[in-house]
Amino acid sequence: MLQPAAAALAELKAGVRKDPKRHEKLFEFQCRALRLPPVVREFRFAEKAFGKRWRFDFYWPEYLVAVEIEGLVVRKIGGETVVTGRHATITGMREDMDKYNHAALLGIYVLRFEQGTIKGGEPIAMTQRVLAARGWKGPT
């Protein structure tokens, strides 16, 4: 049986689009494959400081670096490209801004990536560079 991240990679290669967390699983697979430092998934933050129950998709506490994989649903309707999903609504955008601004108050760098870019590798490369800038020495 394939592990979740490997299964997500296999699904992406096969063009299957069932699991809404597949991009996060692929990013997690990339983190392990490139031997990034241990990451905390679904890290809850700001509860004590601000009374909020926000979460980061990925968080490196030693480096104060978080990664958010932003899901957008893009569709063609009547020849027009329409973006939907929580991150594309005014309420969702405002809530995200509030979350990321509060993270900044806590000294946390938040990297945001659109889910469709994960497969291309730019998000993992940028994450490596930011972790290195924050003191990570690379795989040991």
C-alpha positions in Angstrom: 0.0 0.0 0.0 1.3 3.5 -0.9 1.9 6.0 1.8 -0.4 9.1 1.6 2.2 11.4 0.0 3.3 8.8 -2.5 -0.4 8.1 -3.3 -0.9 11.8 -3.9 2.0 11.9 -6.3 0.7 8.9 -8.2 -2.8 10.5 -8.4 -1.3 13.8 -9.8 0.7 11.9 -12.4 -2.4 9.9 -13.4 -4.5 13.0 -13.6 -6.9 11.8 -10.8 -8.3 14.7 -8.9 -10.2 13.3 -5.9 -8.4 14.2 -2.7 -8.7 17.9 -1.8 -5.5 17.6 0.3 -3.4 16.0 -2.5 -1.4 19.2 -3.0 -0.5 19.3 0.6 0.4 15.6 0.6 2.7 16.2 -2.4 4.4 19.2 -0.7 4.9 17.0 2.4 6.4 14.3 0.2 8.8 16.9 -1.3 9.8 18.1 2.2 10.8 14.6 3.1 12.4 13.8 -0.2 14.6 16.9 0.0 15.3 16.3 3.7 14.0 19.6 5.0 13.9 19.9 8.8 11.0 18.2 10.6 7.8 20.0 9.9 4.6 20.3 12.0 1.4 19.7 10.0 -1.8 21.6 10.8 0.0 23.6 13.5 -2.4 25.6 15.7 -1.2 29.1 16.6 -2.3 32.4 18.1 -4.6 30.8 20.7 -2.8 32.1 23.7 -1.6 35.4 22.2 -4.8 36.5 20.4 -7.6 33.9 21.4 -7.7 32.6 17.8 -7.6 29.0 16.7 -5.9 29.4 13.3 -3.7 26.7 11.8 -0.8 26.6 9.3 -0.7 23.8 6.8 3.1 23.5 7.5 5.2 25.0 10.2 8.9 24.9 11.2 8.9 26.2 14.8 12.7 26.4 15.1 12.8 28.8 12.1 9.5 30.6 12.6 8.5 29.7 9.0 5.0 28.6 7.9 3.7 27.5 4.6 0.1 27.8 3.4 -1.2 26.0 0.4 -4.0 28.1 -0.9 -6.8 26.3 -2.7 -8.6 28.0 -5.5 -11.2 26.5 -7.8 -10.8 27.8 -11.4 -13.6 27.1 -13.8 -14.6 28.3 -17.3 -18.2 29.5 -17.3 -19.6 30.9 -20.5 -16.1 31.5 -21.8 -15.1 33.4 -18.7 -12.6 32.2 -16.2 -14.2 32.2 -12.7 -12.2 31.7 -9.5 -14.2 30.3 -6.6 -13.3 28.7 -3.2 -12.9 30.2 0.3 -9.7 32.0 -0.6 -11.4 33.8 -3.5 -14.3 35.3 -1.4 -14.1 38.7 0.3 -14.7 37.1 3.7 -12.1 34.4 3.1 -9.5 37.0 1.9 -10.2 39.2 5.0 -9.8 36.3 7.3 -6.6 35.3 5.7 -5.2 38.8 5.9 -6.1 38.9 9.6 -4.4 35.5 10.2 -1.2 36.4 8.3 -0.9 39.8 9.9 -1.2 38.3 13.4 1.4 35.7 12.4 3.7 38.6 11.6 3.2 40.0 15.0 4.5 36.7 16.4 7.5 36.9 14.1 6.4 34.1 11.8 7.3 34.2 8.1 4.3 32.9 6.1 4.9 31.6 2.6 1.7 31.3 0.5 1.5 29.1 -2.5 -1.4 28.4 -4.9 -2.1 24.7 -4.9 -1.5 24.3 -8.7 2.1 25.4 -8.4 3.2 22.6 -6.0 3.8 20.0 -8.7 6.2 22.4 -10.6 8.6 22.6 -7.6 8.9 26.4 -7.1 7.1 26.4 -3.7 9.5 23.7 -2.3 12.5 25.6 -3.7 11.4 28.9 -2.2 10.7 27.1 1.1 14.3 25.7 1.1 15.7 29.2 0.4 13.7 30.8 3.2 14.6 28.1 5.7 18.3 28.5 4.8 17.9 32.3 5.2 16.5 31.6 8.7 19.4 29.5 9.7 18.8 26.0 8.4 22.1 24.4 7.3 20.7 21.9 4.8 20.3 18.2 5.0 22.7 16.4 7.3 
